[in-house]
Amino acid sequence: ADSAQIRALSSGGADITITNTDTGSGNNGSITISGQVDSDGGNIDVSAYRHIDVDASINSGAGTISLYADANNNGSGILSVDASVASNDSDIILRADDFEINASVNSGSGDLTLKNSKNNLTFGIGFTTSGNIRLSDAELDNLNSTGLVTIGSSTAGNMSVDTADFGAKDISLVTGGWIRKEGSGTALTADDLTLNAEAVGQPSKAFTTSVNTLDAIASD
């Protein structure tokens, strides 16, 4: 079956809400943005029980943007971004059971958050093949914000990091499990870094960083 197609949509300042809760087989429950979506200042909320494919640009003007694949949290929804997503200094929240960030996601001075849909999904960040949700260095380059970039949530599983370069961005990694380094180089480069986890690093392999400030918060 085909996903729901949004071929072009402009609201003139009103909020835009797009939802597909179909639970059928195939691509039922999915949404494809195939034409530009522009709210001119209104909030944009796209929610699908399965996949979301962003094939044309999404621009909120100055409203918040929420893109939720796998909205029923059963682990079967990928968020694929192949065209720009911009909020003009408002927050952007992306949620899925995996991401393909192949184009710019830009929240300006607003915060940018990528979080797991289903509980206990693991993350792999940088040059690593670990994790249910994997974010390559190329995908990290497409995350643009002068606010805070948050990856994960308190319901996420373990997080593996290998040579992840965020440049001058402020980063927060959040998980209900541990955060560990893979490989032998510097695990993560950023401006300011916050690590919120049950444990960080291993006795045999320290979690090495290149940052200006580092905060570690223990959760239980």
TAFENGI-V683723 format. One record per backbone hydrogen bond with DSSP energy under -0.5 kcal/mol. NH is the residue of the N-H (numbers start at 1). CO is the residue of the C=O. If there is no record, write none. Layout:
# TAFENGI-V683723
nh | co
NH | CO
NH | CO
This chain:
# TAFENGI-V683723
nh | co
4 | 30
6 | 32
7 | 5
9 | 36
11 | 38
13 | 39
14 | 11
16 | 43
18 | 45
20 | 47
27 | 1
28 | 25
30 | 27
31 | 51
32 | 4
33 | 53
34 | 6
34 | 32
35 | 6
37 | 57
38 | 9
39 | 59
40 | 59
41 | 60
42 | 39
44 | 64
45 | 16
46 | 66
47 | 18
48 | 68
49 | 20
50 | 29
52 | 78
53 | 31
54 | 52
54 | 80
55 | 33
55 | 53
56 | 33
58 | 84
59 | 37
60 | 86
62 | 60
63 | 60
65 | 91
66 | 44
67 | 93
68 | 46
68 | 66
69 | 67
69 | 95
70 | 50
71 | 48
73 | 70
79 | 98
80 | 52
80 | 78
81 | 79
81 | 100
82 | 54
82 | 80
85 | 104
86 | 58
87 | 106
92 | 111
93 | 65
94 | 113
95 | 67
96 | 115
97 | 77
98 | 77
100 | 79
102 | 81
102 | 100
105 | 142
106 | 85
107 | 105
107 | 144
108 | 144
110 | 107
112 | 148
113 | 92
114 | 150
115 | 94
117 | 96
120 | 155
121 | 118
123 | 158
124 | 133
125 | 160
126 | 135
127 | 162
128 | 126
133 | 122
134 | 132
135 | 124
136 | 134
140 | 136
141 | 137
142 | 138
142 | 139
143 | 140
144 | 105
144 | 142
145 | 143
146 | 108
147 | 108
147 | 110
149 | 170
150 | 112
150 | 148
151 | 172
152 | 114
153 | 174
156 | 153
157 | 121
159 | 178
160 | 123
161 | 180
162 | 125
164 | 187
165 | 163
166 | 164
166 | 189
169 | 166
170 | 147
171 | 169
171 | 192
172 | 149
173 | 194
174 | 151
174 | 172
175 | 196
176 | 156
177 | 157
179 | 199
180 | 159
182 | 161
187 | 208
188 | 208
189 | 164
190 | 210
191 | 169
193 | 213
194 | 171
195 | 215
196 | 173
196 | 194
197 | 195
197 | 217
198 | 177
199 | 177
201 | 179
202 | 205
205 | 202
208 | 206
210 | 188
212 | 191
213 | 191
215 | 193
217 | 195
219 | 197
